[in-house]
């Protein structure tokens, strides 16, 4: 009887393991499909013409390179923006200085008259 109970327990465990394996395989397949969808969306957002021409799976390296390229372009844009902000601040400071000098000049001219 103990042997029969042991066999039944093993049988039940094997069935549960088989069921878990099926669930894991389904999860893996779903995750793979989601990854492919995500890669396609990234490529579509980055380069609509390139994403349309692939017709299927987008190589991960291509997605990585595109994301890296966009990141580099973003960094360059931020550096350019900082540079332009500094230049604008400098020009505004010079403009204020010139305006102050003009006021001093006007006052001096009025005193002379």
Backbone torsions as a table, in degrees:
resi	resn	phi	psi	omega
1	UNK	NA	-41.5	178.5
2	UNK	-61.7	-38.9	178.5
3	UNK	-64.0	-40.5	178.8
4	UNK	-64.8	-41.0	178.1
5	UNK	-64.8	-40.8	178.4
6	UNK	-63.6	-44.3	178.1
7	UNK	-62.1	-41.2	179.4
8	UNK	-64.5	-41.1	179.2
9	UNK	-64.5	-44.3	178.6
10	UNK	-62.7	-41.9	179.9
11	UNK	-61.8	-43.1	179.9
12	UNK	-65.8	-42.8	178.8
13	UNK	-62.3	-41.3	178.7
14	UNK	-63.4	-40.7	178.2
15	UNK	-63.8	-43.0	178.7
16	UNK	-63.4	-41.8	178.7
17	UNK	-64.2	-40.2	177.2
18	UNK	-63.3	-40.9	178.5
19	UNK	-64.7	-44.4	177.5
20	UNK	-61.4	-40.7	179.0
21	UNK	-61.1	-43.6	177.7
22	UNK	-61.6	-42.4	178.6
23	UNK	-64.0	-41.8	179.3
24	UNK	-64.9	-40.9	178.0
25	UNK	-62.8	-41.6	178.6
26	UNK	-64.5	-41.6	177.6
27	UNK	-62.6	-42.3	179.3
28	UNK	-64.2	-41.0	179.4
29	UNK	-64.9	-43.5	179.3
30	UNK	-63.2	-41.3	178.5
31	UNK	-64.3	-40.0	177.1
32	UNK	-63.4	-41.2	178.2
33	UNK	-65.9	-39.8	178.6
34	UNK	-65.5	-38.7	178.0
35	UNK	-62.9	-46.4	178.9
36	UNK	-61.5	-40.8	178.3
37	UNK	-63.6	-43.8	179.2
38	UNK	-62.6	-44.6	179.6
39	UNK	-61.3	-42.1	178.9
40	UNK	-64.2	-40.2	178.9
41	UNK	-64.8	-40.9	178.2
42	UNK	-62.0	-46.6	-179.3
43	UNK	-65.7	-37.8	178.7
44	UNK	-63.3	-42.8	-179.8
45	UNK	-68.8	-36.6	-176.9
46	UNK	-80.7	-40.3	-173.3
47	UNK	-154.0	87.0	-175.9
48	UNK	-55.0	-37.5	-178.1
49	UNK	-68.9	-37.7	-179.8
50	UNK	-69.6	-39.4	-178.6
51	UNK	-67.2	-35.4	-179.3
52	UNK	-72.2	-28.7	-175.4
53	UNK	-84.0	-14.1	-177.2
54	UNK	-72.9	-35.7	175.6
55	UNK	72.0	-0.2	179.7
56	UNK	-172.0	-129.5	-177.0
57	UNK	-67.2	134.3	177.4
58	UNK	-97.9	126.3	179.7
59	UNK	-61.2	137.0	-178.7
60	UNK	-57.8	-38.4	-178.4
61	UNK	-62.0	-37.1	179.0
62	UNK	-64.9	-42.1	177.9
63	UNK	-64.3	-45.2	-179.5
64	UNK	-60.6	-45.3	179.9
65	UNK	-62.6	-40.6	-179.6
66	UNK	-66.1	-43.7	178.2
67	UNK	-63.7	-42.0	178.0
68	UNK	-62.0	-42.5	179.2
69	UNK	-61.9	-44.5	179.7
70	UNK	-64.8	-39.4	178.4
71	UNK	-62.9	-43.4	178.1
72	UNK	-62.9	-43.9	179.2
73	UNK	-62.9	-38.9	178.5
74	UNK	-63.8	-43.4	179.5
75	UNK	-63.4	-42.3	178.5
76	UNK	-63.4	-39.7	178.2
77	UNK	-63.7	-41.3	179.1
78	UNK	-65.1	-40.6	178.0
79	UNK	-64.7	-41.1	178.1
80	UNK	-64.3	-40.7	178.5
81	UNK	-62.5	-44.4	177.6
82	UNK	-60.0	-43.8	179.4
83	UNK	-61.1	-44.8	179.0
84	UNK	-65.4	-36.9	177.5
85	UNK	-63.6	-42.9	178.7
86	UNK	-63.9	-42.4	178.6
87	UNK	-63.0	-42.4	178.8
88	UNK	-63.5	-44.0	178.1
89	UNK	-60.9	-42.6	179.5
90	UNK	-62.7	-44.6	179.6
91	UNK	-65.7	-38.4	177.7
92	UNK	-64.6	-40.1	178.2
93	UNK	-63.3	-42.6	178.7
94	UNK	-65.3	-39.2	179.6
95	UNK	-63.4	-42.1	177.3
96	UNK	-63.2	-41.3	179.2
97	UNK	-63.5	-43.7	179.0
98	UNK	-63.9	-43.0	178.9
99	UNK	-60.8	-42.5	178.6
100	UNK	-64.2	-41.2	179.0
101	UNK	-64.8	-38.3	178.3
102	UNK	-63.4	-42.3	178.4
103	UNK	-61.4	-44.4	178.1
104	UNK	-61.4	-42.9	-179.9
105	UNK	-63.0	-43.4	178.7
106	UNK	-61.4	-44.6	180.0
107	UNK	-62.4	-42.6	179.3
108	UNK	-63.5	-40.7	-179.6
109	UNK	-65.4	-40.5	179.3
110	UNK	-65.8	-37.6	178.4
111	UNK	-65.3	-37.6	-179.4
112	UNK	-69.4	-30.5	-179.0
113	UNK	-79.2	NA	NA
